[in-house]
């Protein structure tokens, strides 16, 4: 059990620092360049494992169009939106908004995937929204104005995660986590590369700094590669429920990293919003019922 807790803490530290790595990368590499570099670095870590697994298990057909949907919804789109968000908001704020993903997952499941929510889950969704309002200091108009980039784009990113999660549960239940993770990184890298070429290609000179190189290695190899395997280890040796508790730890570690490395302030609104969102996530993550005709849930 000690190994599982060590792995969980390690995972929270890696994913918590990912928001700092994005801050380091987004200025020199741009939004699309950040997505491309993190996905490429992560894919380089997972590809050898993917090929070993395929050789061992046999080359059975892959559900390519479904993997494409998940790759866009779980990597290309949300990681672009998160990088865009961090051009306007602090990394610790982004991490707290990211923690609302389970809340949106329940709502998306109800709206599009025939998930029946319990009373506690509806309360959790409402509480989560209150937490978001506290983070925004109740300035709701910012979501619908020119200030949309920041909080608004982070909320869209979590919605994208939520859709990809429900889609994966319904359509990729029998597909290996390594296969899903590898393809989503390759798809994210392809989208990032195309976007980068259309907008503003990366200058190699802009990447020649210690912070940027550390950001690529940390965000890609650690955050998108090693962390995926670590999460899978916790799920298989512990339980999916135990692994999901990392959601509660990431904002805390992100706030610590943001304060230590970026000198980002930890405000009262940040702490209060975090606590309220945690309460919402706890309630909204209570087990839900699915209608009989739906497919069984699988790994994310």
C-alpha positions as CSV (number, residue, x, y, z in Angstrom):
1,X,0.0,0.0,0.0
2,X,2.9,2.3,0.7
3,X,4.0,2.0,-2.9
4,X,0.5,3.1,-4.1
5,X,0.5,6.2,-1.9
6,X,4.0,7.0,-3.1
7,X,2.9,6.7,-6.7
8,X,-0.2,8.8,-6.0
9,X,1.8,11.6,-4.4
10,X,4.4,11.4,-7.2
11,X,1.6,11.6,-9.8
12,X,0.1,14.6,-8.2
13,X,3.5,16.4,-8.1
14,X,4.1,15.7,-11.8
15,X,0.6,16.7,-12.9
16,X,0.6,19.7,-10.5
17,X,3.8,21.0,-12.0
18,X,2.5,20.5,-15.6
19,X,0.7,23.9,-15.2
20,X,4.1,25.5,-14.4
21,X,5.7,23.8,-17.4
22,X,3.0,25.2,-19.7
23,X,3.8,28.7,-18.4
24,X,7.4,28.2,-19.2
25,X,6.6,26.9,-22.7
26,X,3.7,29.0,-24.0
27,X,5.6,32.2,-24.5
28,X,8.6,30.9,-26.4
29,X,6.8,28.1,-28.2
30,X,3.4,29.6,-28.6
31,X,0.1,27.8,-27.9
32,X,0.3,25.4,-30.8
33,X,4.0,24.8,-30.3
34,X,3.4,23.9,-26.7
35,X,0.8,21.3,-27.7
36,X,3.1,19.9,-30.4
37,X,6.2,19.6,-28.1
38,X,4.3,18.1,-25.1
39,X,2.6,15.5,-27.3
40,X,5.7,14.6,-29.3
41,X,7.8,14.2,-26.2
42,X,5.1,12.0,-24.5
43,X,4.6,9.9,-27.7
44,X,8.4,9.2,-27.8
45,X,8.1,7.7,-24.3
46,X,5.0,5.6,-25.0
47,X,5.7,4.4,-28.6
48,X,8.2,1.7,-27.6
49,X,5.8,0.3,-25.0
50,X,3.0,0.5,-27.6
51,X,5.0,-1.6,-30.1
52,X,6.1,-4.1,-27.5
53,X,2.5,-4.5,-26.4
54,X,1.3,-4.9,-30.0
55,X,3.9,-7.5,-30.7
56,X,3.0,-9.5,-27.6
57,X,-0.8,-9.3,-28.0
58,X,-1.0,-9.6,-31.8
59,X,-1.9,-6.9,-34.3
60,X,-5.6,-6.9,-33.9
61,X,-7.5,-4.1,-35.7
62,X,-7.6,-0.7,-34.0
63,X,-10.8,1.4,-33.7
64,X,-9.1,4.3,-35.5
65,X,-12.0,6.8,-35.8
66,X,-12.9,6.3,-32.2
67,X,-9.2,6.9,-31.2
68,X,-9.3,10.0,-33.4
69,X,-12.3,11.4,-31.4
70,X,-10.6,10.7,-28.1
71,X,-7.3,12.1,-29.3
72,X,-9.0,15.4,-30.2
73,X,-11.2,15.5,-27.1
74,X,-8.6,14.4,-24.6
75,X,-5.4,16.0,-26.0
76,X,-5.5,18.2,-29.1
77,X,-8.4,20.5,-28.1
78,X,-8.1,20.7,-24.3
79,X,-4.3,21.1,-24.3
80,X,-4.6,23.9,-26.8
81,X,-7.3,25.6,-24.7
82,X,-5.2,25.2,-21.5
83,X,-2.1,26.7,-23.1
84,X,-4.3,29.6,-24.4
85,X,-5.8,30.0,-20.9
86,X,-2.4,30.3,-19.3
87,X,-1.5,33.3,-21.4
88,X,-4.1,35.1,-19.3
89,X,-4.4,33.4,-15.9
90,X,-2.1,32.0,-13.3
91,X,-1.1,28.3,-13.4
92,X,-2.7,27.7,-9.9
93,X,-6.0,29.1,-11.1
94,X,-5.9,26.9,-14.2
95,X,-5.2,23.8,-12.1
96,X,-8.2,24.5,-9.8
97,X,-10.5,25.0,-12.8
98,X,-9.1,21.8,-14.3
99,X,-10.2,20.0,-11.1
100,X,-13.8,20.6,-12.1
101,X,-13.5,17.9,-14.8
102,X,-15.4,15.3,-12.8
103,X,-18.3,17.7,-12.4
104,X,-18.5,18.3,-16.1
105,X,-18.1,14.6,-16.7
106,X,-21.3,13.9,-14.8
107,X,-23.2,16.7,-16.6
108,X,-22.0,15.6,-20.1
109,X,-22.9,12.0,-19.2
110,X,-26.4,13.0,-18.3
111,X,-26.9,15.2,-21.4
112,X,-25.3,12.9,-24.1
113,X,-24.6,9.4,-22.7
114,X,-27.7,8.4,-20.8
115,X,-26.1,8.6,-17.4
116,X,-28.6,8.9,-14.6
117,X,-27.3,11.3,-11.9
118,X,-28.2,10.9,-8.2
119,X,-29.4,13.8,-6.0
120,X,-25.9,14.1,-4.5
121,X,-24.4,14.4,-7.9
122,X,-26.7,17.3,-8.9
123,X,-25.9,19.0,-5.6
124,X,-22.2,18.5,-6.4
125,X,-22.6,20.1,-9.9
126,X,-24.3,23.1,-8.3
127,X,-21.6,23.4,-5.6
128,X,-18.9,23.2,-8.3
129,X,-20.4,26.0,-10.2
130,X,-20.5,28.2,-7.0
131,X,-16.8,27.4,-6.6
132,X,-16.0,28.6,-10.1
133,X,-17.9,31.8,-9.4
134,X,-15.9,32.4,-6.3
135,X,-12.7,31.9,-8.3
136,X,-14.0,34.5,-10.7
137,X,-15.0,36.9,-7.9
138,X,-18.5,36.5,-9.2
139,X,-17.6,38.5,-12.4
140,X,-19.6,36.2,-14.7
141,X,-19.7,38.7,-17.5
142,X,-16.0,37.9,-18.2
143,X,-17.0,34.5,-19.6
144,X,-19.1,36.2,-22.3
145,X,-16.8,39.1,-23.1
146,X,-13.4,39.7,-24.5
147,X,-12.0,38.3,-21.2
148,X,-13.2,34.8,-22.3
149,X,-9.7,33.7,-22.9
150,X,-8.6,32.5,-19.4
151,X,-11.4,31.1,-17.3
152,X,-13.7,30.6,-20.2
153,X,-11.2,28.6,-22.2
154,X,-10.2,26.5,-19.2
155,X,-13.9,25.6,-18.6
156,X,-14.1,24.6,-22.3
157,X,-11.0,22.4,-21.8
158,X,-12.6,20.6,-18.9
159,X,-15.8,20.0,-20.9
160,X,-13.7,18.5,-23.7
161,X,-12.0,16.2,-21.1
162,X,-15.5,15.3,-19.9
163,X,-16.8,14.4,-23.3
164,X,-13.7,12.3,-24.1
165,X,-14.0,10.5,-20.8
166,X,-17.6,9.5,-21.4
167,X,-16.9,8.6,-25.0
168,X,-14.0,6.4,-24.0
169,X,-16.1,4.6,-21.4
170,X,-18.8,3.9,-23.9
171,X,-16.8,3.1,-27.1
172,X,-13.3,2.1,-26.1
173,X,-14.0,-0.1,-23.0
174,X,-11.9,-3.0,-24.4
175,X,-9.0,-0.9,-25.7
176,X,-5.7,-0.8,-23.9
177,X,-4.8,2.4,-22.0
178,X,-1.4,2.4,-23.7
179,X,-3.0,2.3,-27.1
180,X,-5.5,5.1,-26.2
181,X,-2.7,7.2,-24.6
182,X,-0.3,6.7,-27.5
183,X,-2.8,7.6,-30.2
184,X,-4.1,10.6,-28.3
185,X,-0.5,11.9,-28.1
186,X,0.2,11.3,-31.8
187,X,-3.1,13.0,-32.8
188,X,-2.3,15.9,-30.5
189,X,1.2,16.3,-31.9
190,X,-0.3,16.2,-35.5
191,X,-2.8,18.9,-34.6
192,X,-0.2,21.0,-32.8
193,X,2.2,20.8,-35.8
194,X,-0.5,21.8,-38.3
195,X,-1.6,24.7,-36.1
196,X,2.0,25.8,-35.6
197,X,2.8,25.7,-39.3
198,X,-0.3,27.8,-40.1
199,X,0.2,30.4,-37.4
200,X,3.8,30.8,-36.2
201,X,6.5,28.1,-36.5
202,X,8.8,27.6,-33.6
203,X,12.2,29.2,-33.7
204,X,14.9,26.7,-32.5
205,X,16.7,29.6,-30.9
206,X,13.7,30.4,-28.7
207,X,13.8,26.9,-27.3
208,X,17.5,27.0,-26.3
209,X,17.0,27.8,-22.6
210,X,17.1,25.6,-19.5
211,X,13.4,26.5,-18.6
212,X,12.1,25.6,-22.0
213,X,14.0,22.3,-22.2
214,X,12.9,21.4,-18.7
215,X,9.4,22.3,-19.7
216,X,9.4,20.0,-22.7
217,X,10.9,17.1,-20.8
218,X,8.6,17.7,-17.8
219,X,5.4,18.3,-19.6
220,X,5.9,15.8,-22.4
221,X,8.0,12.9,-21.1
222,X,6.8,13.1,-17.5
223,X,3.4,14.7,-17.6
224,X,2.1,13.1,-20.8
225,X,4.2,9.9,-20.8
226,X,5.4,8.6,-17.5
227,X,2.4,10.0,-15.6
228,X,0.0,8.0,-17.8
229,X,1.8,4.8,-17.0
230,X,1.9,5.8,-13.3
231,X,-1.9,6.4,-13.3
232,X,-2.5,3.1,-15.0
233,X,-0.3,1.4,-12.3
234,X,-2.3,2.9,-9.5
235,X,-5.6,1.9,-11.2
236,X,-4.5,-1.7,-11.7
237,X,-2.8,-2.3,-8.4
238,X,-5.2,-0.2,-6.4
239,X,-8.5,0.8,-7.9
240,X,-10.0,3.4,-10.3
241,X,-11.6,5.2,-7.3
242,X,-8.2,5.4,-5.5
243,X,-6.5,6.7,-8.7
244,X,-9.2,9.3,-9.1
245,X,-8.3,10.9,-5.7
246,X,-5.3,12.5,-7.5
247,X,-7.9,15.1,-8.6
248,X,-7.9,16.4,-5.0
249,X,-4.2,16.6,-4.8
250,X,-3.2,18.3,-8.1
251,X,-4.5,21.8,-7.3
252,X,-2.7,21.8,-4.0
253,X,0.6,20.7,-5.6
254,X,0.1,23.2,-8.5
255,X,-0.4,26.0,-6.0
256,X,2.8,25.1,-4.2
257,X,4.8,24.8,-7.5
258,X,3.2,28.1,-8.8
259,X,4.1,29.9,-5.6
260,X,7.7,28.5,-5.4
261,X,8.7,28.7,-9.0
262,X,6.5,31.5,-10.5
263,X,5.9,33.6,-7.4
264,X,2.1,33.4,-8.0
265,X,0.0,34.7,-5.1
266,X,-2.2,32.4,-3.2
267,X,-5.3,34.5,-2.6
268,X,-8.3,34.0,-0.3
269,X,-10.6,33.6,-3.3
270,X,-8.2,30.9,-4.6
271,X,-8.3,28.9,-1.4
272,X,-12.1,29.3,-0.9
273,X,-12.9,28.5,-4.5
274,X,-10.6,25.4,-4.2
275,X,-12.4,24.1,-1.1
276,X,-15.9,24.7,-2.6
277,X,-14.9,22.9,-5.9
278,X,-13.4,20.0,-3.9
279,X,-16.8,19.6,-2.2
280,X,-18.5,19.7,-5.5
281,X,-16.2,17.1,-7.0
282,X,-16.7,14.8,-4.0
283,X,-20.4,14.9,-4.3
284,X,-20.5,14.7,-8.1
285,X,-18.2,11.7,-8.1
286,X,-20.6,9.6,-6.2
287,X,-21.5,6.5,-8.1
288,X,-24.1,6.9,-10.8
289,X,-26.5,4.5,-12.5
290,X,-26.6,3.8,-16.2
291,X,-29.5,2.7,-18.2
292,X,-29.5,-1.0,-19.2
293,X,-28.9,-0.4,-22.9
294,X,-25.6,1.5,-22.3
295,X,-22.3,-0.2,-22.6
296,X,-20.2,-1.0,-19.5
297,X,-17.7,1.6,-18.4
298,X,-14.0,1.1,-19.1
299,X,-10.7,2.9,-18.3
300,X,-10.2,6.4,-19.4
